[in-house]
Amino acid sequence: MNEIEFRSFGKIPRLFRDIVITEKIDGTNAAVGVQLWTADKEPRNDLTVIPGTSGDLYAVYAQSRNRIITPDADNFGFAQWVEDHAPILVDTLGKGLHYGEWWGQGIQRGYGLTEKRFSLFNTHRWYDVDLTAVDGLGVVPTLYQGPFSTDDVVYALNVLNTAGSLAAPGFLNPEGVCVYHSASKQVFKYTVDDTAKSAA
C-alpha cells in the first residue's frame, strides 16, 4: 500500500530585508576545515592533525568546491597553503568549515598579483577579526550593507567598473558582485558580463 507523506511548502522569505554586497573575486572556491580530533582515530593522509594552544588535537584540511584536496592532489596550491599554515589557522579561525576564494597569481584573472590569497566569504563573522597573522588570509571586500535594493546592487557593480577591484587595488577588470540575502540565506551573483548581456 502506498503511503501519503505530508510536506509543507515552507516559509517564503521577505524580499526587502538586509543584504550584504561584496566583491566577487575570480579565483577558485575553497574552504579550510578545522575540527576536534582524538588520538585514537585512524590516521588519514588528507588532513593534518596538530595540537592547539588549548592542548586539544585538531584536524585541519582543505577542500575545493567538489572534494577534499591534498598537496599531492591539489587545486592551485591551496591544500599546500593550508598544510603549511595549519597551526596558525587553528588559532586564527577556530573550529568550523571556513569558505572563501583562493585567488591571485596563476588563477583565473590573476589580478596582477605575484602571490595567491585566501579571502573568506563570511564578512559578518570576520570583519573585525585580525587575520594578519596568517600570510595571504583576508576577507572579501564589502561594498554595501543594508536593506535590499536593486539600485544598490547596480551601484556597487558600477563602483567596481569605475574604480576597479577593491580586493586588488589598481586592477581594472573586476568580475562582479555577490549579494547575500539575510532572510533567504542565499548568495546571488551579478557580474560585469551580466550587464553586458542585458544591454545587448
N, C-alpha and C positions, 0 to 999 in steps of 0.2 A: 504493500500500500504506500502510495506517495505521501510524504509529509509536507505540510504547508508551514513555511517559516515566515514570521513577520520581520520585515526590515524597514526601519524608519527612514524617512527621506533625509533627515539630518537638518541642523540649523543652517540657515543661509546667512553668511557673514554680511555685515553692513559695509557698503562701499566707501562712504565718507568717514573713514577712520584714519588714524595716523599711518603714515608711510615713512620709510627711510630710503632716500635715493643715494646710491653710491656709484662710484665709477666702476664700470665693467672692464676688468683687465683681461687682455687677450693673452692667456697663458694656457695652463692645463690644470684642471680641477684636481685637488689633492686634499689629504687630511692627515693629521697626526693623532694617533690613538695613544692614550695613557690610561692604564688600568692597574688596579692592585693585583699582585701575583703572589703565589705561595711557593716556597722552596720545594714542596713535594710534587709539583706539577711537572709533567714531561717537558723536557727542553724542546724548543722549536727554533728552526733556523729563520723564520720570518719575523722575529721580534727580538728586541734587546731587553734583557732583564737586569735591572740595576737597583741598588738601594737608594731610597730617597733620603732627604735630610731628617725625616721623622723616624728612620730606621725600617720602615716598611719597604717591601720589594714592589717594584713597578715594572710592568711590561710596556715597552714603547715600540710602536710600529708605524709604518707608513702605508697609505693606500692611495691609489689613483681613483678615477671615477668608477671603475668596474672591478677592481681587485686589490688585494693586499700585495704590496710590492716589496722587493728586497734589493740590496745593492747589486746582486747577481742578475736580477730580472727587474731592472729599474725603469723609471719614467722620467727622463731628462735629469737624472741625478738626485731626485727628491729623496728616495729611500736612503741614499748615502748621506745626504744632509741631515736627515732625521737621526740616523745612527751616530753620526759624528757629534751631534748636539743633544743626544738623549738625556744626559743628566740634567742639563740646564733647562731642557724643555719640560721635564717633570716638575722642576721647581717653579718655572715661569707660568706654565699653562695649567698644571694640575690635572686631576682625573677628567676624562671625557674624550670625545671624538671631536677634534677641532678642525673644521673645514675652512679651506681657503683656496687661493690661487697661487700656483708655483709659476713664476714668470721671469722674464728677463733674457739674458744672453742665450741665443740659440733656440728660443721657444716662441713660436708664432711671430708677433710683431717685433719682439726683442727690445723695443723701447730705447734703443741706443745704449743699452747697459753693457757693462763688461763683467757683470755678475748676475746671479739669479737671486730672487727674493721670494718669500712666502708671505702673502698678505691674507690675514684672517677675515672671514666674512662677518662674523657676529659683532657688529660695531657697538651695540648696546652693552655687551659684556666687556669689550676690550678698550673702549675709547679713552679711559683714564688710567689704564694699566701701563706701567713702564715695561716695555718689551725690548729695550735696547741691549739687555744682557745677552740676547741671542742674535748673533750676526745674521742679518738678512730677514729678520722677522718684523712684521708690521701689521697694519690694518688697512683695508681698502678705504680710500678717501670718501667722506660723506659730503654730498652736495646740498642736501635738503633733508629736514626732518620736520614733520608737521602733518596737518590734515591732507587727505588725498585731494589732488587737483591735477588734471591732465596738463594744465598750463605750467605747473611747476615741473612736471616731467619734461615737457618740451624745453622749458627754460634751462633746466640742468644740462640737457644734451647740447643746447646752444652754447652754454658756458664752455663745455669741453671743446666744441667745434671751433670756438673763437680763441680760447686761451691754451688749448692743448691739454694733455694729460696732467692731472694733479698728482697721480702716483709717480710719474716720471717727468717733472717739470722740464719744459723745453722740447718734449716730444709732441709733435703736432698732428699725429694721426691716431687719436684715441678711438677705442672701439664703440663705446656707448655707455649706457647706464643700466643698473639693476635697481628694481623697485621692490622693496619688501613691504608687503601689506600686512599690518599687525593683526587685523581681525581675521583674515583668511589664513594667516601664517604661510603665505605663498610668496615666492620671488618671481618677478616678471622682468624680462629684458626688453630694452629699446635701444637699437643700435643706429649708428650713422647710416648703415646700409638700409635699415628700415625706412628712414626718412627719404633716402634717395628713391626707394621703390614706390613710396606713397606719392612722391612728386611726379613720378613718370606717368 
